[in-house]
Amino acid sequence: MVGLAKAGFGRRMLMAKATKVWPLGWLVNRLLFEEDRMIYLPKDSVALRAPGKSVDVRVDIPAEWTNTVLPSEIVEHFIRESKHHFIMDACLCRDASDCKDYPKDLGCLFLGRGAARIDERLGRRVTVDEALAHVRRCREAGLVHLIGRNKIDAVVFDTGRKEDLMSICSCCPCCCLWKMLPELSPDISGGVTRMPGVTVAVTDSCTGCGRCVESEVCFVGAISMADERAVIDQGLCRGCGRCTESCTSSAIILTIDDRDFLRRAVDAIAPLVDLRAE
């Protein structure tokens, strides 16, 4: 099944467009995406900071916030909660696309008892500390975490019930499976969301240079140019924050408007998979 998934990866956009045709879309959703819930987490470097600390990108944080947590702590929370941890030897998406810009050997991390059923020829079982070190390496490489329950992983890796497997992907903008989000039916694309409390917006500082569009830094194509300034489609944006790094005018701001985002994210993800199950 893994080989089939890699072979068909290049045609994922065609498959995505087909999901808008009934009953094919209903069938694909039922087989591969039913009741998915995946959340993109902004990069720590662009999402949060202690008040008063200088950064190279624009982030709005209420001044009264102190001891601010980082989005990566959501990932680390679930790693510590799980009894099972499995790291893929390679990222299926980057490997299938022969990625030139990001490491192929930084594969997905899987949690839950479903992780114990993954074929060991595809990766290795690891300790909590090894899993934590892995996601740190992913962040240092500039990858963005996506966490939650993704039925297609349970199908591809034959791990049993979708409720037994939690996926932590570390995605690059060029090869991510979810570049197909704009083409998917709303029933499927709605299962992949931004982190609670995140907003990405363009300010009046925008010079209309178009760098954020030309660089294709947005993996879902949520940024376009209109009336000589950048515009973000909030329906497409998944709040990864990469665009804030690409803007030389610091005109794109990622805002966190919910101090309790970590609890809200954990509360949304925790019921998806029983990580303490043997």
C-alpha positions as a Markdown table, in Angstrom:
| # | Residue | x | y | z |
|---|---|---|---|---|
| 1 | Met | 0.0 | 0.0 | 0.0 |
| 2 | Val | 2.9 | 2.3 | 0.7 |
| 3 | Gly | 4.3 | 1.8 | -2.8 |
| 4 | Leu | 1.0 | 2.5 | -4.3 |
| 5 | Ala | 0.7 | 5.7 | -2.3 |
| 6 | Lys | 4.1 | 6.9 | -3.5 |
| 7 | Ala | 3.3 | 5.9 | -7.1 |
| 8 | Gly | 0.1 | 7.9 | -7.0 |
| 9 | Phe | 1.5 | 10.9 | -5.2 |
| 10 | Gly | 2.1 | 12.9 | -8.3 |
| 11 | Arg | -1.5 | 12.6 | -9.3 |
| 12 | Arg | -2.9 | 13.7 | -6.0 |
| 13 | Met | -4.2 | 17.0 | -7.5 |
| 14 | Leu | -6.4 | 15.1 | -10.0 |
| 15 | Met | -7.7 | 12.9 | -7.2 |
| 16 | Ala | -8.4 | 16.0 | -5.2 |
| 17 | Lys | -10.5 | 17.6 | -8.0 |
| 18 | Ala | -12.4 | 14.4 | -8.4 |
| 19 | Thr | -13.6 | 14.6 | -4.8 |
| 20 | Lys | -15.9 | 17.4 | -5.9 |
| 21 | Val | -17.8 | 15.0 | -8.1 |
| 22 | Trp | -20.6 | 13.0 | -6.4 |
| 23 | Pro | -20.5 | 10.1 | -5.5 |
| 24 | Leu | -16.8 | 9.7 | -6.1 |
| 25 | Gly | -16.1 | 12.4 | -3.5 |
| 26 | Trp | -18.3 | 10.7 | -0.9 |
| 27 | Leu | -16.5 | 7.4 | -1.5 |
| 28 | Val | -13.0 | 8.9 | -1.3 |
| 29 | Asn | -13.9 | 10.7 | 1.9 |
| 30 | Arg | -15.4 | 7.5 | 3.4 |
| 31 | Leu | -12.3 | 5.4 | 2.6 |
| 32 | Leu | -9.4 | 7.8 | 3.3 |
| 33 | Phe | -10.5 | 11.0 | 5.2 |
| 34 | Glu | -13.6 | 10.2 | 7.2 |
| 35 | Glu | -13.8 | 12.3 | 10.5 |
| 36 | Asp | -10.2 | 13.6 | 10.1 |
| 37 | Arg | -9.0 | 16.3 | 12.3 |
| 38 | Met | -5.6 | 17.7 | 11.6 |
| 39 | Ile | -4.2 | 21.1 | 12.9 |
| 40 | Tyr | -1.3 | 23.1 | 11.4 |
| 41 | Leu | 0.9 | 24.7 | 14.1 |
| 42 | Pro | 2.7 | 27.9 | 13.3 |
| 43 | Lys | 6.5 | 27.8 | 13.5 |
| 44 | Asp | 7.7 | 28.7 | 17.0 |
| 45 | Ser | 10.0 | 31.3 | 15.4 |
| 46 | Val | 7.1 | 33.3 | 13.9 |
| 47 | Ala | 4.2 | 32.5 | 16.3 |
| 48 | Leu | 5.0 | 33.4 | 19.8 |
| 49 | Arg | 7.6 | 35.3 | 21.8 |
| 50 | Ala | 8.1 | 36.7 | 25.2 |
| 51 | Pro | 6.8 | 40.3 | 25.3 |
| 52 | Gly | 9.5 | 42.8 | 24.5 |
| 53 | Lys | 11.8 | 40.3 | 22.8 |
| 54 | Ser | 13.0 | 41.4 | 19.4 |
| 55 | Val | 12.1 | 39.2 | 16.4 |
| 56 | Asp | 12.7 | 39.4 | 12.7 |
| 57 | Val | 9.0 | 39.0 | 11.8 |
| 58 | Arg | 5.8 | 40.7 | 12.8 |
| 59 | Val | 3.8 | 39.0 | 15.5 |
| 60 | Asp | 1.1 | 40.6 | 17.6 |
| 61 | Ile | 1.0 | 39.4 | 21.2 |
| 62 | Pro | -1.0 | 41.1 | 23.9 |
| 63 | Ala | 1.4 | 43.0 | 26.1 |
| 64 | Glu | 0.0 | 41.5 | 29.3 |
| 65 | Trp | 0.9 | 38.0 | 28.3 |
| 66 | Thr | 3.7 | 36.5 | 30.3 |
| 67 | Asn | 5.4 | 33.0 | 30.3 |
| 68 | Thr | 3.9 | 32.4 | 26.9 |
| 69 | Val | 3.9 | 28.8 | 25.6 |
| 70 | Leu | 5.0 | 27.8 | 22.1 |
| 71 | Pro | 3.0 | 25.9 | 19.5 |
| 72 | Ser | 5.6 | 23.1 | 19.6 |
| 73 | Glu | 4.6 | 22.4 | 23.2 |
| 74 | Ile | 1.4 | 20.9 | 21.8 |
| 75 | Val | 3.4 | 18.3 | 19.9 |
| 76 | Glu | 5.6 | 17.6 | 22.9 |
| 77 | His | 2.6 | 17.2 | 25.1 |
| 78 | Phe | 1.2 | 14.3 | 23.0 |
| 79 | Ile | 4.6 | 12.7 | 22.6 |
| 80 | Arg | 4.9 | 12.5 | 26.4 |
| 81 | Glu | 1.3 | 11.2 | 26.7 |
| 82 | Ser | 1.8 | 8.3 | 24.2 |
| 83 | Lys | 2.9 | 4.7 | 25.1 |
| 84 | His | 4.0 | 4.1 | 21.5 |
| 85 | His | 6.3 | 6.1 | 19.1 |
| 86 | Phe | 7.3 | 5.3 | 15.6 |
| 87 | Ile | 9.5 | 7.5 | 13.3 |
| 88 | Met | 9.4 | 6.9 | 9.5 |
| 89 | Asp | 12.9 | 6.6 | 7.9 |
| 90 | Ala | 11.8 | 9.0 | 5.2 |
| 91 | Cys | 9.0 | 11.5 | 4.5 |
| 92 | Leu | 6.8 | 9.8 | 2.0 |
| 93 | Cys | 5.8 | 13.2 | 0.4 |
| 94 | Arg | 9.4 | 14.5 | 0.0 |
| 95 | Asp | 10.6 | 11.2 | -1.1 |
| 96 | Ala | 7.9 | 10.8 | -3.8 |
| 97 | Ser | 8.6 | 14.4 | -5.0 |
| 98 | Asp | 12.4 | 14.0 | -4.8 |
| 99 | Cys | 12.5 | 17.2 | -2.7 |
| 100 | Lys | 15.6 | 19.3 | -3.2 |
| 101 | Asp | 15.0 | 21.9 | -0.5 |
| 102 | Tyr | 14.3 | 20.0 | 2.7 |
| 103 | Pro | 15.6 | 16.7 | 4.3 |
| 104 | Lys | 13.9 | 13.6 | 3.0 |
| 105 | Asp | 15.0 | 11.6 | 6.0 |
| 106 | Leu | 12.9 | 13.5 | 8.5 |
| 107 | Gly | 9.8 | 11.4 | 8.3 |
| 108 | Cys | 6.5 | 11.5 | 10.1 |
| 109 | Leu | 6.2 | 10.6 | 13.7 |
| 110 | Phe | 3.3 | 8.3 | 14.7 |
| 111 | Leu | 1.8 | 7.9 | 18.2 |
| 112 | Gly | -0.8 | 5.5 | 19.7 |
| 113 | Arg | -1.1 | 1.7 | 19.6 |
| 114 | Gly | -1.5 | 1.9 | 15.8 |
| 115 | Ala | 2.1 | 3.0 | 15.7 |
| 116 | Ala | 3.1 | -0.3 | 17.2 |
| 117 | Arg | 1.6 | -2.0 | 14.1 |
| 118 | Ile | 3.6 | -0.2 | 11.4 |
| 119 | Asp | 6.0 | -2.4 | 9.4 |
| 120 | Glu | 9.5 | -1.9 | 10.9 |
| 121 | Arg | 11.0 | -1.9 | 7.5 |
| 122 | Leu | 9.6 | 1.6 | 7.1 |
| 123 | Gly | 11.2 | 3.1 | 10.2 |
| 124 | Arg | 11.9 | 2.5 | 13.9 |
| 125 | Arg | 10.2 | 2.4 | 17.3 |
| 126 | Val | 11.7 | 5.1 | 19.5 |
| 127 | Thr | 11.6 | 6.4 | 23.1 |
| 128 | Val | 10.0 | 9.6 | 24.2 |
| 129 | Asp | 13.3 | 11.4 | 24.3 |
| 130 | Glu | 14.2 | 10.2 | 20.8 |
| 131 | Ala | 10.8 | 11.4 | 19.5 |
| 132 | Leu | 11.3 | 14.8 | 21.2 |
| 133 | Ala | 14.7 | 15.1 | 19.6 |
| 134 | His | 13.2 | 14.2 | 16.2 |
| 135 | Val | 10.6 | 16.9 | 16.2 |
| 136 | Arg | 13.2 | 19.4 | 17.3 |
| 137 | Arg | 15.4 | 18.5 | 14.3 |
| 138 | Cys | 12.4 | 18.9 | 12.1 |
| 139 | Arg | 11.7 | 22.4 | 13.4 |
| 140 | Glu | 15.4 | 23.3 | 13.0 |
| 141 | Ala | 15.2 | 22.3 | 9.4 |
| 142 | Gly | 12.3 | 24.8 | 8.9 |
| 143 | Leu | 9.5 | 22.3 | 8.7 |
| 144 | Val | 6.0 | 22.9 | 10.0 |
| 145 | His | 4.1 | 20.5 | 12.3 |
| 146 | Leu | 0.7 | 19.1 | 11.4 |
| 147 | Ile | -0.9 | 17.0 | 14.2 |
| 148 | Gly | -4.0 | 15.0 | 14.6 |
| 149 | Arg | -5.9 | 12.0 | 13.2 |
| 150 | Asn | -5.5 | 11.4 | 9.5 |
| 151 | Lys | -7.3 | 8.3 | 8.3 |
| 152 | Ile | -5.2 | 8.0 | 5.1 |
| 153 | Asp | -2.2 | 7.2 | 7.3 |
| 154 | Ala | -4.0 | 4.3 | 9.0 |
| 155 | Val | -5.0 | 2.9 | 5.6 |
| 156 | Val | -1.6 | 3.3 | 3.9 |
| 157 | Phe | 0.3 | 1.8 | 6.9 |
| 158 | Asp | -2.4 | -0.7 | 7.7 |
| 159 | Thr | -2.5 | 0.2 | 11.4 |
| 160 | Gly | -6.1 | -0.7 | 12.1 |
| 161 | Arg | -8.8 | 1.7 | 13.3 |
| 162 | Lys | -8.2 | 5.4 | 12.6 |
| 163 | Glu | -8.8 | 6.0 | 16.3 |
| 164 | Asp | -5.6 | 4.1 | 17.1 |
| 165 | Leu | -3.1 | 6.3 | 15.2 |
| 166 | Met | -2.1 | 9.9 | 15.8 |
| 167 | Ser | 0.0 | 11.5 | 13.0 |
| 168 | Ile | 2.6 | 14.2 | 13.5 |
| 169 | Cys | 3.8 | 15.4 | 10.1 |
| 170 | Ser | 6.6 | 17.8 | 9.6 |
| 171 | Cys | 5.8 | 19.5 | 6.3 |
| 172 | Cys | 7.7 | 21.6 | 3.8 |
| 173 | Pro | 5.9 | 24.0 | 1.5 |
| 174 | Cys | 6.9 | 22.4 | -1.7 |
| 175 | Cys | 5.9 | 18.7 | -1.3 |
| 176 | Cys | 3.2 | 18.6 | 1.4 |
| 177 | Leu | 0.3 | 16.2 | 0.6 |
| 178 | Trp | -2.0 | 19.0 | 1.6 |
| 179 | Lys | -1.1 | 21.3 | -1.2 |
| 180 | Met | -4.2 | 19.7 | -2.6 |
| 181 | Leu | -6.4 | 21.4 | 0.0 |
| 182 | Pro | -7.8 | 24.1 | -2.5 |
| 183 | Glu | -8.9 | 21.4 | -4.9 |
| 184 | Leu | -10.5 | 19.1 | -2.3 |
| 185 | Ser | -14.2 | 19.0 | -1.6 |
| 186 | Pro | -15.2 | 21.1 | 1.5 |
| 187 | Asp | -16.1 | 17.9 | 3.4 |
| 188 | Ile | -12.5 | 16.7 | 3.2 |
| 189 | Ser | -10.6 | 20.0 | 3.3 |
| 190 | Gly | -12.5 | 21.1 | 6.4 |
| 191 | Gly | -10.8 | 18.4 | 8.4 |
| 192 | Val | -7.4 | 20.3 | 8.2 |
| 193 | Thr | -7.5 | 23.5 | 10.1 |
| 194 | Arg | -5.3 | 26.2 | 11.6 |
| 195 | Met | -4.3 | 26.4 | 15.3 |
| 196 | Pro | -7.0 | 27.9 | 17.5 |
| 197 | Gly | -6.6 | 31.6 | 17.9 |
| 198 | Val | -4.3 | 32.2 | 14.9 |
| 199 | Thr | -4.9 | 34.9 | 12.3 |
| 200 | Val | -2.6 | 35.9 | 9.5 |
| 201 | Ala | -3.2 | 39.4 | 7.9 |
| 202 | Val | -1.6 | 41.9 | 5.6 |
| 203 | Thr | -1.1 | 45.4 | 7.0 |
| 204 | Asp | -0.8 | 48.8 | 5.4 |
| 205 | Ser | 3.0 | 48.4 | 5.3 |
| 206 | Cys | 2.6 | 46.2 | 2.2 |
| 207 | Thr | 4.6 | 47.6 | -0.7 |
| 208 | Gly | 3.0 | 45.3 | -3.3 |
| 209 | Cys | 6.4 | 43.8 | -4.2 |
| 210 | Gly | 4.7 | 40.4 | -4.7 |
| 211 | Arg | 7.5 | 38.4 | -3.1 |
| 212 | Cys | 5.1 | 36.4 | -0.9 |
| 213 | Val | 3.3 | 35.2 | -4.1 |
| 214 | Glu | 6.3 | 34.7 | -6.4 |
| 215 | Ser | 8.2 | 32.7 | -3.8 |
| 216 | Glu | 5.3 | 30.2 | -3.6 |
| 217 | Val | 5.9 | 30.1 | 0.2 |
| 218 | Cys | 2.2 | 29.5 | 0.8 |
| 219 | Phe | 1.6 | 25.8 | 0.2 |
| 220 | Val | -2.1 | 26.2 | -0.3 |
| 221 | Gly | -1.9 | 29.3 | -2.5 |
| 222 | Ala | -3.8 | 31.5 | 0.0 |
| 223 | Ile | -1.9 | 34.7 | -1.0 |
| 224 | Ser | -2.6 | 36.7 | -4.1 |
| 225 | Met | -2.1 | 40.2 | -5.4 |
| 226 | Ala | -5.0 | 42.6 | -5.8 |
| 227 | Asp | -4.8 | 46.4 | -6.3 |
| 228 | Glu | -1.0 | 46.3 | -5.9 |
| 229 | Arg | -1.0 | 44.7 | -2.5 |
| 230 | Ala | -1.0 | 41.2 | -1.0 |
| 231 | Val | -4.3 | 39.6 | 0.0 |
| 232 | Ile | -4.8 | 36.5 | 2.1 |
| 233 | Asp | -7.7 | 34.2 | 1.5 |
| 234 | Gln | -8.7 | 33.4 | 5.1 |
| 235 | Gly | -10.7 | 30.4 | 3.9 |
| 236 | Leu | -7.6 | 28.8 | 2.5 |
| 237 | Cys | -4.9 | 30.0 | 5.0 |
| 238 | Arg | -3.9 | 27.3 | 7.5 |
| 239 | Gly | -1.9 | 29.7 | 9.7 |
| 240 | Cys | 1.6 | 28.1 | 9.3 |
| 241 | Gly | 3.2 | 31.6 | 9.3 |
| 242 | Arg | 5.8 | 31.0 | 6.6 |
| 243 | Cys | 4.6 | 34.1 | 4.7 |
| 244 | Thr | 5.6 | 36.3 | 7.6 |
| 245 | Glu | 9.2 | 35.2 | 7.0 |
| 246 | Ser | 9.1 | 35.9 | 3.3 |
| 247 | Cys | 7.9 | 39.5 | 3.6 |
| 248 | Thr | 10.8 | 41.9 | 3.5 |
| 249 | Ser | 8.6 | 44.8 | 4.6 |
| 250 | Ser | 7.3 | 43.0 | 7.7 |
| 251 | Ala | 3.8 | 43.7 | 6.4 |
| 252 | Ile | 2.3 | 40.3 | 7.1 |
| 253 | Ile | 1.4 | 39.7 | 10.7 |
| 254 | Leu | 0.6 | 36.5 | 12.5 |
| 255 | Thr | -1.7 | 37.2 | 15.4 |
| 256 | Ile | -2.5 | 35.0 | 18.4 |
| 257 | Asp | -5.7 | 36.3 | 20.0 |
| 258 | Asp | -6.3 | 33.5 | 22.4 |
| 259 | Arg | -4.0 | 33.1 | 25.3 |
| 260 | Asp | -5.5 | 29.7 | 26.1 |
| 261 | Phe | -4.8 | 28.3 | 22.6 |
| 262 | Leu | -2.7 | 25.4 | 24.0 |
| 263 | Arg | -5.5 | 24.0 | 26.1 |
| 264 | Arg | -8.0 | 24.5 | 23.3 |
| 265 | Ala | -5.7 | 22.7 | 20.8 |
| 266 | Val | -5.1 | 19.9 | 23.3 |
| 267 | Asp | -8.8 | 19.5 | 24.0 |
| 268 | Ala | -9.5 | 19.3 | 20.3 |
| 269 | Ile | -6.9 | 16.7 | 19.6 |
| 270 | Ala | -6.9 | 14.5 | 22.7 |
| 271 | Pro | -10.2 | 12.7 | 22.1 |
| 272 | Leu | -9.1 | 11.6 | 18.6 |
| 273 | Val | -6.7 | 8.9 | 19.7 |
| 274 | Asp | -6.3 | 7.0 | 23.0 |
| 275 | Leu | -2.6 | 7.5 | 23.4 |
| 276 | Arg | -2.4 | 5.6 | 26.7 |
| 277 | Ala | -3.8 | 2.4 | 25.2 |
| 278 | Glu | -1.4 | -0.6 | 25.2 |
